[in-house]
Structure formats: structure tokens, C-alpha cells
Amino acid sequence: MNKDNYQRVVVCAANRSKTGKIVCGARHWDSAMRGQVCNTSWLRIKLFGRLPKPWRAAEQGFIDQFGVFMGRQEAWKVAEAAGQIKYGRDHSKGTLYSEDLY
């Protein structure tokens, strides 16, 4: 797929660890993301422990259709240019949240 011939769009929420690994899901730290990172339930982590060390300060963002990670501000620009922002709120304008899309 040639990136030059396609409108870039936001595909889904993503988190990037300090080691550069990326996990994806419909929402940040939803069950799909947690399942990719943790071998235990989210409730158990919440009550008794923490996320695995590389994920404790993970950057929240999104990926595009090419699998490229974008921070929240870059993702806002991409989503805005693609006409994807459906529920944008004035207080978060310029910073994308999955709630802005769906």
C-alpha cells in the first residue's frame, strides 16, 4: 500500500511503552489492551499491584491505517483532516480522545 495515495485516518486507540512496544484497542486500557499487556485481571492489578514496569508511564495515542503511532495532538489533526471527529468537545479541542470519534 502506497501511503501517498491514501487519506491518513485514525484507526484505533493505542498505548506505547517506554520500550517502544504498542498495544491497540477500542479505548485506552480497555480489556483488549490489558489482555495484551497483563497475564492477570485488571481488577487484580488495581487492587494488588501495578502494570508491568514498561507500561506504567505509557504514552496514550492512536494508530493510523498504516500502523503508525500518533500522540493525541497529532491524531487530532489527522482525524480532523479526515472528517472523523464526531463528538469533539471544546475543552479537549486539539487533543484527541476516543470519545471524540465514537
C-alpha positions as CSV (number, residue, x, y, z in Angstrom):
1,M,0.0,0.0,0.0
2,N,1.4,3.3,-1.0
3,K,0.9,5.9,1.8
4,D,1.0,8.8,-0.7
5,N,-2.3,7.6,-2.4
6,Y,-4.4,7.4,0.7
7,Q,-6.1,9.8,3.2
8,R,-4.5,9.1,6.5
9,V,-7.1,8.2,9.2
10,V,-7.2,7.3,12.8
11,V,-8.0,3.6,13.3
12,C,-8.0,2.9,17.0
13,A,-6.6,3.9,20.4
14,A,-3.1,2.8,21.2
15,N,-0.6,2.9,24.0
16,R,3.2,3.0,23.5
17,S,5.5,1.7,26.3
18,K,8.8,3.3,27.1
19,T,10.4,0.4,25.2
20,G,8.5,1.3,22.1
21,K,6.0,-1.6,22.1
22,I,2.5,-0.6,21.0
23,V,-0.8,-2.2,22.1
24,C,-4.2,-1.3,20.5
25,G,-7.8,-1.4,21.5
26,A,-11.1,0.4,21.1
27,R,-10.4,2.6,24.1
28,H,-7.2,3.3,26.1
29,W,-6.6,0.4,28.6
30,D,-9.8,-1.4,27.6
31,S,-9.9,-5.2,28.1
32,A,-8.2,-5.8,24.7
33,M,-5.2,-3.6,25.6
34,R,-5.0,-5.0,29.1
35,G,-5.0,-8.5,27.7
36,Q,-2.0,-7.7,25.5
37,V,0.0,-6.4,28.4
38,C,-1.1,-8.3,31.5
39,N,-1.3,-12.0,32.4
40,T,-3.7,-11.2,35.2
41,S,-7.1,-9.5,35.5
42,W,-7.3,-5.7,35.6
43,L,-9.1,-5.8,38.9
44,R,-6.3,-7.8,40.5
45,I,-3.7,-5.3,39.2
46,K,-5.8,-2.4,40.5
47,L,-6.2,-4.0,44.0
48,F,-2.8,-5.6,44.5
49,G,-0.3,-4.4,42.0
50,R,0.6,-2.2,39.1
51,L,1.0,-2.5,35.4
52,P,4.2,-4.2,34.3
53,K,7.0,-1.7,34.6
54,P,7.5,-0.8,30.9
55,W,3.8,0.2,30.8
56,R,3.5,2.3,33.9
57,A,4.2,5.6,32.0
58,A,2.9,4.5,28.6
59,E,2.1,7.3,26.2
60,Q,-1.6,7.3,25.1
61,G,-2.3,7.9,21.5
62,F,-3.7,6.3,18.4
63,I,-2.6,4.4,15.3
64,D,-3.4,5.2,11.7
65,Q,-4.2,2.6,9.0
66,F,-0.5,2.1,8.3
67,G,0.1,1.1,12.0
68,V,2.0,4.4,12.7
69,F,1.6,5.6,16.3
70,M,0.5,9.2,16.8
71,G,0.3,11.2,20.1
72,R,-3.1,12.7,21.0
73,Q,-2.3,16.1,19.3
74,E,-1.1,14.6,16.0
75,A,-4.0,12.2,16.0
76,W,-6.4,15.2,16.4
77,K,-5.0,16.8,13.3
78,V,-5.3,13.6,11.3
79,A,-8.8,12.9,12.4
80,E,-9.9,16.5,11.8
81,A,-8.5,16.4,8.2
82,A,-10.2,13.1,7.6
83,G,-13.6,14.4,8.9
84,Q,-13.6,11.7,11.7
85,I,-14.3,13.9,14.7
86,K,-18.0,13.3,15.5
87,Y,-18.2,14.4,19.1
88,G,-15.4,16.9,19.7
89,R,-15.7,18.9,22.8
90,D,-14.5,22.5,23.2
91,H,-12.4,21.7,26.3
92,S,-10.4,19.0,24.5
93,K,-10.1,20.6,21.1
94,G,-6.6,19.8,19.7
95,T,-6.2,16.7,21.8
96,L,-7.9,13.6,20.5
97,Y,-9.8,11.2,22.8
98,S,-11.6,8.1,21.5
99,E,-14.8,9.6,22.7
100,D,-14.3,12.3,20.0
101,L,-14.6,9.6,17.3
102,Y,-17.2,7.1,18.5
